[in-house]
Amino acid sequence: MSMTIPEAHAEIRRLYDSAAAIENRYPSGLTQDDSPEDYAEAKRLLSEIDGLEDKLTGLEDAAARKQRILENQKRLSRPSNGHTQPDDDSGPPASARKAFSSQFIDSEQYKRAIESGVFNNPSARVELGVKLDGSLLHDLLRKALIHSGSGVGGATISPDRVAGPDFLWRPTTLLDLIPTSSTTSNLIEYYEMTTSTNNAAAVAEATNTTGTSGRKPESDMAWTLRQSPVATIAEWQPVTNQMLADSPAVQSMIENQLLSHLAITLETEIISGDGTAPNLLGILSNPNILTIGLGAGSGSAADAVYHAMTCVMVTGLSNPTASVWNPIDFEAVRLSREGGASGGAYLMGPPSAAGATTLWGRPVVLSIGVPENTVITADFTQMTLYDRMQSAIRTGLINDQLVRNMQTILAELRAAFAMFRPTSVCRVTGA
């Protein structure tokens, strides 16, 4: 008769209880001389338990195999939604982790400072160092769009309800396109593919044991060892003691200013950092990326991006995943009309609509870190952003803040950037 896993557990537990009841009657341990009948019964029960445990192992293996097959069949049957950043394994799952600003104001250190009234004491010296779950870099990547109805004040502030549906979403950023990893070193060493020629070919059967008959072609690839030092990006903001005692105000400052500024600066470093310490070597500063120009009569900027996509596919042997624009340059694309500027419908949707966020089937990302008249088209999976530090947001005193009833809030991140295949990037100039 077939048995389920719970039934097997219950039967094994029953047999162990029966065996324990026999053993408990013999404080010094049951031997065959004490009671041949009890001794034989105890051995029989253990033998039956062994058989059931073997059967239970088979049942659990079958259940695990079935669960694996069904879960992966379901996962692989879903449509692909493009690249998503991996979860940070250094703390709780991303779904269970609070935002860094919430972790700071919910920390025991901050709560004790509020309850003690230390921020109301002009002569008080306060230093807080709050260790945060997760990575500040990952928090920047997952930061939700802040708008009315889901503001940073939490339960302490009643939100204003906006009539009608709310169609605001967090826009995709350059940081969302690049895979991330972690490091415990101050320096990343990696190999950059500088050339790659496809020499693969069909090979005829050898007719001789010597010479070139049947010889297989050799790959033509060149690799260069590169180094990417970890860079520190930080910002601090002076605040009054009264503001520091106001939880919503502190949370708003951390999210709307400090974290946003770090994200903008990191994005700019990835795009155009010159590689001279303390700067990262950005995409546009790598001499081996591809470049095309938008010359006279060569079409629109949108046409040039498609040409750049073709270069990435043909020369870089990569699949472009997105294009990154300066907002001023993309404005001309968004405002383009049928029949030119003289009239006609807007090509990317009327002014009442948000408009398309893709171009030639790839996501469009707007970044003020991209120089004007420049567009970056790339396979962003061919690069990685490395996170160096477990994050902390700190407060303390600098200069004469003690006598001015002020404190300082500091946020920082440390990261390194590596681009493994520069030819997977094509820059459009003159866009």
ZICORWO-V909680 format. One record per helix or strand of 3 or more residues. SS is the DSSP state (~ for helix, > for strand). FROM is the first residue (numbers start at 0). LEN is the number of residues. If there is no record, write none. Layout:
SS,FROM,LEN + SS,FROM,LEN
//
This chain:
~,4,19 + ~,35,42 + ~,93,3 + ~,99,7 + ~,107,9 + ~,117,3 + >,127,4 + ~,135,7 + ~,153,3 + ~,173,4 + >,178,4 + >,186,11 + >,219,10 + >,230,10 + ~,240,4 + ~,246,26 + >,289,4 + ~,300,14 + >,321,4 + ~,326,8 + >,361,5 + >,373,5 + ~,379,3 + >,382,5 + >,391,5 + ~,400,4 + >,405,14 + ~,421,3 + >,424,5
//
